[in-house]
């Protein structure tokens, strides 16, 4: 067994507070056998997000404990859409968009799962291979006859939608049958006897295990994880600028690193358990530091480093740390224009012709009014005299100071700040 711990896989999930529910008998099977288990991934976007890391890490932990993981890239179910946890019907994807999304997800999963390991190599499988080839009549005859509508109506995901104004279409109502059929096919083809997922998937997982029992007379199991929450009431993985994605083109490694670095003290130990490989001794020590020296934010630093390294690699982590150190110091000017724009990509910006900066420059109060950081020159002077205006991260102390091309970064941008975080980017237009 690959694990260095004497804990069983289920005990590992329990210690990490990742066990919401499990079917009877699953722990005994996990202790006595090397089994095959799977989790399905939603292909509604071309990237997974930080909330996806709980199931991704569960598959990786399962493999480390000697079992064989399967990741289902839902190319078939993605054409329908899972109603679980959704207040409204999802827009249906085109086949072309679905293929793009699947490629992105497969690439990200490959950073966590070992597809070449001897004995328990991971697999990525597209359920479109069977869901798009079975005929409707065969599906209704071989699968649909095993489902009672009155039972399906009691499932939480269905009941919630029935009680809403939106309702639920027959398309999404059928999703439970498709996921159950996935489990049956994986049982038949690969001997898969475990399905895992978020707690909102419990009904779908039980339906699949029941279908296996009815069709094959076999025993199958389920494990579900708690849905990730944040102590401050905000939705996990959401920020003012949107979702935190694993794709570096959608969320830069810097912003990804900063997301974890800003974790609330009340959440950081839980997230270390959820999203890292740290063991009990390490996490207990970090918990003591949170309690005794919260100002050091050592637990947050360890969390941010480990998760960013796993998702983006060592080089990207180092780059994110470098930007973090420099951006909040007076050495911000040593960053490139591209690095600075990566950090302040949501900041307001103003275009300025280069010739205005080469013909004697612009007096700071005039520029502050022009870009909207001050309502008048008098107000701009008061901001400067009170120490509230920064060029880069250096305070401007003289209202008569001029800004010229020499203050720019790579002759491309000038970075101004009012107060602690009110940034404004001046983009220099070529002459």
N, C-alpha and C positions, 0 to 999 in steps of 0.2 A: 504494500500500500504506500502511495506516494506521500501521505500526510506524515508529519513529524509528531502528530498528537495522537494520544490514545482515544480521543473522543471519536464517536461515530459521526457520520456525515450529518445525521439528524441532530445529534447533540451539538455539533458545530453551529448549525443554524439556530438552535435554541440559545446557545451562549451569545451569539451575535444578535439576538432579539429579532431574528428573521423568520421565525416560525409562527405563522398566524393560525394554521390548522393543518391537519394531516389525516389521511385515512387510516383506520386501524390496521396494525400489522406491518406498516411500512418500515419502522425502525428495525424490526427483527430481520426483514428481508435485506435491508441495507447492511446490516452487520454480518449476515451469513453468505451473501452472494455479491458478485459483481454484476450489476444490472445496467440496462440502457434506459436513459431518461431524456426527456425533451422539454423544450420551452419554445413557444411560438413568438415571433416578433412581427409587430405591426409595420407594414411597408408603406404607410401613408405619407412618409417623407423620405428624402434621399439620405437622411442621417438619423441615427439614434440620438437620444438626448440623455441628460444625466439621470433622469428617472429610469432609463433602461439599464443602468449599471447594476441595479439589484438583481434582475434575472441573468444578466450577462455574467456577473460574478458568481451567481449560484451555479451556473453551468461549469465555470472554471473551477470552483471549489469541488463540485461533484467529480470532475476529472482528476483533480489532485487526490481525492479520496479513493481513486482506483476504479471509478465507474465510467461508463461511456456516454458522453453527452451528444445530443443532437439538437441543433438549432434549426427550427423551421422558419425559413423565409417565406412569409405567407403570400406567395404570388397568386394562389387561388382564392384564399379567404380575403385577400386584399381587394379583390374585385367586388366583394360584397360589403365588407365593413362590419366590425364588431361593435354592437351597441353597448357593451359593458362600459359603465362609467361615463356614457355620453348622454347629454341632454337633448341632442338633436341628431338627425340623420347625417351621416358623413357624405360629402360629395364623392361620387363614384370616380375612380381613377381610370384613365385610358391605359391600354396595354403598354403603350410606349413609355408613359410616365412610370408605370409600375416597374418596368425593366430597369429604368434609370435608378429608381429607389432601391431595388434589390441589389444592384451592383455596389452602391454605397454602403448598405448595411453589411453585406458579406465582407467587405474590406475591413470594416470596423470590428466585426466579430473575430477576425483572424488575429487581432492583436491580443486576444485573451485566451483563445482556445488553441490547443496543439493538434493539428490535423495529421501529424506524422508519428505520433507517439505509438510505440509498439504495444499492442494489447488492448488499449482503450483510446484509440484515436478519435477525435471529434469529427462530426459530420455536419455539413450545411446542406439542407434538402429543401427544395421548392415544392410546396404542396400543389402547385399548378400541374405537376406531373400526373396527378391522379384526379384532381377536382375538375380540370378542364377537359378530361377525356371520357368520364363516365356519363352515360346518357341519363336524362331526367327520369325516364321510366325505371331504369335499373336502380337509380339512387332512391327513388320513392319506394320501390319494392323491397330493396335489400337493407335500406337504412331507415327510411321514414316510418316503416311499419312498427319499429321498435320504440317509437316515441309517442307519448300520450300528450295531447295538447293541454289538457288540464294541469299536468305536471309542469310543462314548459311555462305556463302562465304564472306559476308560483315563483319562478326564478327572479331574483332581485333586479337584474338588469332589464328584464322584460317588464316586470311589474312597475318599476319606476317610470318607464317610458309610457306605459299604458295610462298612468295617472297624470301624465303631462299633456299640455295642449298639442304638442308635436305628434304624440302617438308613436307607433312603430310600424314600419312597412313589413310586408311579408318577406321582402328580401333580407332585412336584418333579423327578422324573427327566425329565419332559417339558419342563421349563423351557428347556432348551437349544434345543429345536425352536422354542419360541415366540420366543425372542430372535433366533434365526437368521431366522425369518420376518419379524420387525420389520425387520431389516436389508434383506431382500429387498424388502419393501413400500416402504421409504424410498428404495431404489435405483430402483425402478420409478416412484414418484410424484415424487420430488424430485431424482433423479440423485445421491443420497448415496453416496459411495464411501469414506468413512472412518468407522470406529467407534472410540471411545476408552473407556477405563475403567480400573479398578484391575487390578493384576496377577492377581487371582483371577478376572478375567473373560476371560483369554486364550483359554481353550478355547471359550467361547461366541462370542467375536468371530471366531475362526478358522472355527468352524462356520458362521457367517453369511456370511463371505466365500466359503467353499466352496459354500454353497447358491446364492449369486449366480452363481458360475461355472457350476454345473451347470444352473441353470434359464435364465439369460439369456446365458451365455457371456461375462459381464462380469468386469472386474477390480475388486476391492474390497480395502481395506487396513485394518490395525488398529494401534493404538498403545495401550500400557498403561503406567500409572504405578506406581511403588512404593507399597506400603501405608505409611501414615505411622506412625512409631514414635517413642517417647520414650526418651531415653538412660537415664533412671532405671528403666526396665523397666515403668513404668505404661502402661496402654493410653491412647493419645492420645485426648483429648476426654472423658476420664472423670475425675471428681473425687470427693471424699468425699460430696458432695451429689448426684452423678449426672452424667448427660450434659450437655455444654454445647451448647445448642440455639441456632439462629439466631432463633427466635421470642422477642421480648422478654417475652412473657407466661410463657414457660417458663424462660428464663434472662435475668435482668435485664441491661440494658446495663452496669451496674456490675460484676456478677459476670463477664460476658463480657469486659470490659476487664481485670479482675483476673486472669482465666485466662491471658491472653496476657502480662500483666505478670510473672507468676510463672514464665515459661518458663525452663528450665534453660539456663545458659550454653552447655552442650554442644549444645543444640538450636536456639538462637535464630537463628543465621545460616542454618541449613537452613530454618527456618520463614519467615524473611524472603524467601528465594528462592521457597518454595512459595506463600505466601499474600499477597504484596504485588507491587506493580509496580516496586519499587526496582530500579535497574540495577546493573551490576557495580561502578561507581565508588563509589556510595553504600554498597553492601553491603561492599565491601572496607574502606572507612573505618570502618564500624561493627564489622567484624571486628577491626580494629586496636584499637578502643576496648575490645572485650570482652577482648582479651589484655592491654592496658596498664592499663586502669582499669575492671575488672569491677564495682567497687563502685558506679559511677554508673548501671549498668543502662540505659545510653542505648539500646542495641539493643532491649532489651525494651520500653522506652517507645515507640520508633518503631514497633515491631511492633504493640503494643497500640493505638496511636493509629490507624494506617492500617487495620487490620482492623476495628476498631470503627466507624470512619467509613464504611467500605464497607458494612457490614452494617446499621448502625443510623442512620447519618447524623450530620451535624455537631452538631446540637443534643443528641442523646443522648450523643455522645462528650464534649461539654463538661460535661454533667450528671454523667457517670460520673467525669470527672476532678475535678470540684468535690467530689463525695462522697469520693473517694479522698483528696484533700488534707485535707479537714476531719475525716474520720473518724479519722485517725491524728494529729490535733493536739488541743490543748486547746480548740479552737473547735468541738468536736463538737456542742455545744449549739445552734449556729446552724443545724444541719440540722433538717428537719422530722421529726416522729415517723414519717411514712411512709418517708422516706429512710433513717432509721436501721433501721427494720424490714426494709427491702429488703436492707441489708447483713448484718444478724444474723438473717436469717429462719430459720436452723437452730438458733439459740441457745435454750436452755431459757427458759421464761417462767413467771411466777407472777402470779396475779391478786390485787389488793389493793384493798379498798374505799376510796374517796376520803376518807371521814370519818376514817380512821386517819391520814391525812396532814394533815388540817386541825385536828385536836385536839392540837396540840403536836408532832406528828410522831413518828417512830420513831427510837430510838437506833440507830446504824449496826450495832453488834454484834448487837442483837436482830434486825434485818432480815436480816443475813447468815446467821444460824442459820435463820431462818424460810424463806429461799429455797434453802438448801442449799449456799451458798458456804463455810460453816464448820460444823464439827460441834458446836461449843460456843461460848459467849460468850468463854471464855478463849482459844480458838483464834482467834476473830475478832479479838480485841484484839491477839494476836501478829501476825496478818496485817497489821493496820493499822499497828502500830508498826514493822514491817519494811518499810513502804512498798509493800505488795503489793495494796492495795485502791484502786480508782478509782471515782469517781462521774463518769460520762461518761469523759473522759480526764484528769481532775484527781485527783491522789492525795489520799486521805483520810488526814490525819495525826493527828487527834484522836479517840480511841475514844469520847469523850463527845458527838461531833457527832451532831445529829439530822438526819433527812431529812424534808422536808416537801413540800407541793405546789409551793413555790417552786423546788425542785430538779428538777421534772418538765419534760418537753418537751411543750408544748401541752396540759398537764394530761392527757396520755394515757399517757405511759410515763416510767419512770426507768431509766437504763442504768447497770448496775454491772459492774465487771470485776475479776477476781482474776488477778494475774500479767499476762502479755503478751496472752493471747487467750481467757481463760475468761470469756466474757460471759454476763450474765443480764439478761433484760428483765422489769421489773416493770410489768405492765399495770394501769392505774388504772381501776377500775370506777366509773362515775358514781354519785353519791350518790342 
